Amino acid sequence: MKAYYYDESDPSSQQAPHLTDTVVTEEDLSAIGVFYRQLLGPHAITELNNIAREREYKNRDQIEVSPNSMKDAYESKLKIFFEEHLHEDEEIRFVEDGTGYFDVREDNKDGKWIRIKVEKGDLLVLPAGIYHRFTTDEGDYIKAMRLFKEEPKWVALNKSQETDANKYRREYLQSVKQQVAA
């Protein structure tokens, strides 16, 4: 995992690195509620299962985002995934292969985007209510396990005045404010 502030002045595609020199640490991510762990080696699945049990995840599935797997829908799906949105539950992804970017909105400071590059072995948990977006990188391929507390579902609520007032959004902002005060 590599995290840094997203270069918004870079007009290239969403899949470009948009790299800046401003590194974001795991501690910085934790301060905005983002959980990261690298799970590699022979015990990776055991560790993943332990985390899933601790966080009460009961179901999982796999998603492969690539032109090969999604055919003609690939470009339109990438656009949907890259729309700024939130979920009313945590989003947890374990990268099994490939690479991609999760961008999260830093709400406790300037509201800048933080770009998180994920690759094989990375586990990322985004809290309910955080604005974020996703894209593959220029390699056009990522395979990830998605974990869910209940039945597998993916409901994105695109940024709007309504989502700004969403209960989960308000709870998230309150938790970030408390984290900063601590």
DRENNU-306926 format. One record per residue (C-alpha): residue number from 1; x, y, z. Coordinates in Angstrom, 2 decimals. Layout:
BEGIN
{n->NUM&px->X&py->Y&pz->Z} $
...
***
This chain:
BEGIN
{n->1&px->0.00&py->0.00&pz->0.00} $
{n->2&px->1.16&py->3.45&pz->-0.85} $
{n->3&px->-0.90&py->6.49&pz->0.12} $
{n->4&px->-0.40&py->10.13&pz->-0.80} $
{n->5&px->-2.35&py->13.28&pz->-1.57} $
{n->6&px->-3.90&py->13.13&pz->-5.03} $
{n->7&px->-2.57&py->15.64&pz->-7.57} $
{n->8&px->-5.78&py->17.30&pz->-8.71} $
{n->9&px->-3.90&py->19.55&pz->-11.16} $
{n->10&px->-2.94&py->16.51&pz->-13.25} $
{n->11&px->-5.40&py->16.37&pz->-16.17} $
{n->12&px->-4.52&py->12.79&pz->-17.17} $
{n->13&px->-6.90&py->9.86&pz->-16.82} $
{n->14&px->-8.34&py->8.70&pz->-13.51} $
{n->15&px->-6.13&py->5.61&pz->-13.81} $
{n->16&px->-2.89&py->7.62&pz->-13.81} $
{n->17&px->-1.00&py->7.76&pz->-10.49} $
{n->18&px->-1.72&py->11.47&pz->-9.82} $
{n->19&px->1.35&py->11.25&pz->-7.62} $
{n->20&px->2.50&py->13.97&pz->-5.22} $
{n->21&px->5.40&py->14.09&pz->-2.80} $
{n->22&px->3.07&py->14.29&pz->0.20} $
{n->23&px->2.99&py->10.82&pz->1.71} $
{n->24&px->0.08&py->9.70&pz->3.90} $
{n->25&px->0.94&py->7.18&pz->6.62} $
{n->26&px->-1.10&py->4.31&pz->8.01} $
{n->27&px->-1.55&py->6.44&pz->11.15} $
{n->28&px->-2.95&py->9.28&pz->9.03} $
{n->29&px->-5.38&py->6.84&pz->7.41} $
{n->30&px->-6.37&py->5.47&pz->10.80} $
{n->31&px->-7.15&py->9.02&pz->11.98} $
{n->32&px->-9.85&py->9.24&pz->9.29} $
{n->33&px->-11.20&py->5.77&pz->10.10} $
{n->34&px->-9.47&py->3.81&pz->7.32} $
{n->35&px->-8.10&py->0.42&pz->8.39} $
{n->36&px->-5.21&py->-1.12&pz->6.45} $
{n->37&px->-3.36&py->-4.38&pz->6.85} $
{n->38&px->-1.04&py->-6.29&pz->4.57} $
{n->39&px->-1.77&py->-10.02&pz->4.52} $
{n->40&px->0.83&py->-12.06&pz->2.69} $
{n->41&px->2.23&py->-15.54&pz->2.98} $
{n->42&px->0.82&py->-18.87&pz->4.08} $
{n->43&px->-1.25&py->-17.41&pz->6.94} $
{n->44&px->-2.89&py->-14.61&pz->4.97} $
{n->45&px->-6.31&py->-16.28&pz->4.68} $
{n->46&px->-6.25&py->-17.29&pz->8.36} $
{n->47&px->-5.51&py->-13.66&pz->9.30} $
{n->48&px->-8.26&py->-12.47&pz->6.96} $
{n->49&px->-10.72&py->-14.93&pz->8.51} $
{n->50&px->-9.78&py->-13.71&pz->12.01} $
{n->51&px->-10.33&py->-10.08&pz->11.03} $
{n->52&px->-13.63&py->-10.99&pz->9.35} $
{n->53&px->-14.76&py->-12.77&pz->12.52} $
{n->54&px->-13.71&py->-9.84&pz->14.75} $
{n->55&px->-15.57&py->-7.37&pz->12.54} $
{n->56&px->-18.58&py->-9.73&pz->12.20} $
{n->57&px->-18.36&py->-10.31&pz->8.46} $
{n->58&px->-20.37&py->-13.37&pz->7.50} $
{n->59&px->-20.36&py->-13.35&pz->3.70} $
{n->60&px->-17.90&py->-12.75&pz->0.90} $
{n->61&px->-17.62&py->-12.79&pz->-2.83} $
{n->62&px->-15.06&py->-11.92&pz->-5.47} $
{n->63&px->-14.96&py->-9.20&pz->-8.06} $
{n->64&px->-12.66&py->-8.99&pz->-11.03} $
{n->65&px->-12.47&py->-5.56&pz->-12.61} $
{n->66&px->-10.90&py->-5.78&pz->-16.05} $
{n->67&px->-11.81&py->-5.42&pz->-19.73} $
{n->68&px->-11.57&py->-9.22&pz->-20.00} $
{n->69&px->-14.08&py->-9.97&pz->-17.25} $
{n->70&px->-16.47&py->-7.05&pz->-17.82} $
{n->71&px->-16.24&py->-6.83&pz->-21.62} $
{n->72&px->-18.10&py->-3.80&pz->-23.00} $
{n->73&px->-19.30&py->-2.74&pz->-19.53} $
{n->74&px->-15.75&py->-2.12&pz->-18.25} $
{n->75&px->-15.47&py->1.58&pz->-19.12} $
{n->76&px->-18.95&py->2.42&pz->-17.82} $
{n->77&px->-18.34&py->0.48&pz->-14.59} $
{n->78&px->-15.06&py->2.36&pz->-14.02} $
{n->79&px->-16.95&py->5.64&pz->-14.38} $
{n->80&px->-19.55&py->4.47&pz->-11.83} $
{n->81&px->-16.90&py->3.29&pz->-9.36} $
{n->82&px->-15.05&py->6.63&pz->-9.73} $
{n->83&px->-18.07&py->8.77&pz->-8.84} $
{n->84&px->-17.64&py->10.24&pz->-5.36} $
{n->85&px->-19.92&py->8.20&pz->-3.12} $
{n->86&px->-20.43&py->6.68&pz->0.30} $
{n->87&px->-21.91&py->3.49&pz->1.72} $
{n->88&px->-24.04&py->2.97&pz->4.79} $
{n->89&px->-21.78&py->0.12&pz->5.87} $
{n->90&px->-18.05&py->-0.50&pz->5.82} $
{n->91&px->-16.45&py->-1.32&pz->2.52} $
{n->92&px->-13.86&py->-4.06&pz->2.98} $
{n->93&px->-11.66&py->-5.33&pz->0.18} $
{n->94&px->-8.86&py->-7.87&pz->0.16} $
{n->95&px->-6.79&py->-7.63&pz->-3.02} $
{n->96&px->-6.05&py->-11.09&pz->-4.39} $
{n->97&px->-4.33&py->-9.97&pz->-7.58} $
{n->98&px->-3.67&py->-6.87&pz->-9.65} $
{n->99&px->-3.58&py->-3.25&pz->-8.56} $
{n->100&px->-5.87&py->-0.28&pz->-8.23} $
{n->101&px->-6.60&py->2.96&pz->-6.40} $
{n->102&px->-9.03&py->3.87&pz->-3.67} $
{n->103&px->-9.36&py->7.61&pz->-3.20} $
{n->104&px->-10.78&py->8.78&pz->0.12} $
{n->105&px->-11.90&py->12.29&pz->1.01} $
{n->106&px->-9.98&py->13.71&pz->3.95} $
{n->107&px->-12.76&py->15.43&pz->5.90} $
{n->108&px->-10.83&py->16.32&pz->9.04} $
{n->109&px->-8.59&py->18.89&pz->7.29} $
{n->110&px->-8.89&py->20.43&pz->3.83} $
{n->111&px->-11.19&py->17.91&pz->2.18} $
{n->112&px->-8.42&py->16.82&pz->-0.17} $
{n->113&px->-8.33&py->13.43&pz->-1.85} $
{n->114&px->-5.95&py->10.82&pz->-0.53} $
{n->115&px->-4.99&py->8.22&pz->-3.13} $
{n->116&px->-4.34&py->4.72&pz->-1.78} $
{n->117&px->-2.65&py->2.33&pz->-4.19} $
{n->118&px->-3.54&py->-1.26&pz->-3.34} $
{n->119&px->-1.98&py->-4.47&pz->-4.59} $
{n->120&px->-1.99&py->-8.19&pz->-3.88} $
{n->121&px->-2.20&py->-8.88&pz->-0.14} $
{n->122&px->-3.65&py->-5.49&pz->0.84} $
{n->123&px->-6.73&py->-5.42&pz->3.06} $
{n->124&px->-8.51&py->-2.08&pz->3.15} $
{n->125&px->-11.56&py->-1.18&pz->5.23} $
{n->126&px->-13.32&py->2.12&pz->4.56} $
{n->127&px->-15.74&py->3.26&pz->7.26} $
{n->128&px->-19.42&py->3.80&pz->6.59} $
{n->129&px->-20.07&py->7.41&pz->5.61} $
{n->130&px->-16.66&py->8.28&pz->4.14} $
{n->131&px->-16.70&py->9.73&pz->0.65} $
{n->132&px->-14.52&py->7.68&pz->-1.65} $
{n->133&px->-14.10&py->6.36&pz->-5.18} $
{n->134&px->-12.24&py->3.52&pz->-6.89} $
{n->135&px->-10.44&py->2.87&pz->-10.15} $
{n->136&px->-8.05&py->0.35&pz->-11.57} $
{n->137&px->-4.62&py->1.70&pz->-12.42} $
{n->138&px->-3.22&py->1.69&pz->-15.94} $
{n->139&px->-2.82&py->-2.11&pz->-15.73} $
{n->140&px->-6.63&py->-2.41&pz->-16.10} $
{n->141&px->-6.88&py->-5.38&pz->-13.72} $
{n->142&px->-7.72&py->-6.07&pz->-10.10} $
{n->143&px->-9.26&py->-9.10&pz->-8.42} $
{n->144&px->-10.56&py->-8.58&pz->-4.91} $
{n->145&px->-12.53&py->-10.38&pz->-2.24} $
{n->146&px->-15.41&py->-8.32&pz->-0.89} $
{n->147&px->-16.61&py->-9.04&pz->2.63} $
{n->148&px->-20.06&py->-8.25&pz->4.00} $
{n->149&px->-21.78&py->-8.38&pz->7.39} $
{n->150&px->-24.98&py->-9.68&pz->5.84} $
{n->151&px->-25.91&py->-10.64&pz->2.29} $
{n->152&px->-23.54&py->-9.40&pz->-0.42} $
{n->153&px->-24.68&py->-5.99&pz->-1.60} $
{n->154&px->-23.02&py->-2.90&pz->-2.98} $
{n->155&px->-25.14&py->0.23&pz->-2.70} $
{n->156&px->-23.35&py->3.45&pz->-3.57} $
{n->157&px->-24.90&py->6.76&pz->-2.58} $
{n->158&px->-23.40&py->9.42&pz->-4.83} $
{n->159&px->-22.37&py->12.71&pz->-3.23} $
{n->160&px->-25.28&py->15.12&pz->-2.94} $
{n->161&px->-26.96&py->17.37&pz->-0.39} $
{n->162&px->-28.99&py->14.33&pz->0.63} $
{n->163&px->-25.92&py->12.15&pz->1.27} $
{n->164&px->-24.21&py->15.05&pz->3.06} $
{n->165&px->-27.11&py->14.87&pz->5.54} $
{n->166&px->-27.17&py->11.05&pz->5.65} $
{n->167&px->-27.15&py->9.54&pz->9.15} $
{n->168&px->-24.04&py->7.45&pz->8.41} $
{n->169&px->-22.25&py->10.46&pz->6.95} $
{n->170&px->-23.01&py->12.55&pz->10.04} $
{n->171&px->-21.85&py->9.71&pz->12.34} $
{n->172&px->-18.64&py->9.37&pz->10.33} $
{n->173&px->-17.89&py->13.10&pz->10.53} $
{n->174&px->-18.54&py->13.04&pz->14.28} $
{n->175&px->-16.14&py->10.13&pz->14.75} $
{n->176&px->-13.41&py->11.93&pz->12.76} $
{n->177&px->-13.96&py->15.09&pz->14.82} $
{n->178&px->-13.60&py->13.07&pz->18.04} $
{n->179&px->-10.47&py->11.38&pz->16.70} $
{n->180&px->-8.87&py->14.77&pz->16.00} $
{n->181&px->-9.84&py->16.06&pz->19.47} $
{n->182&px->-8.29&py->13.03&pz->21.20} $
***
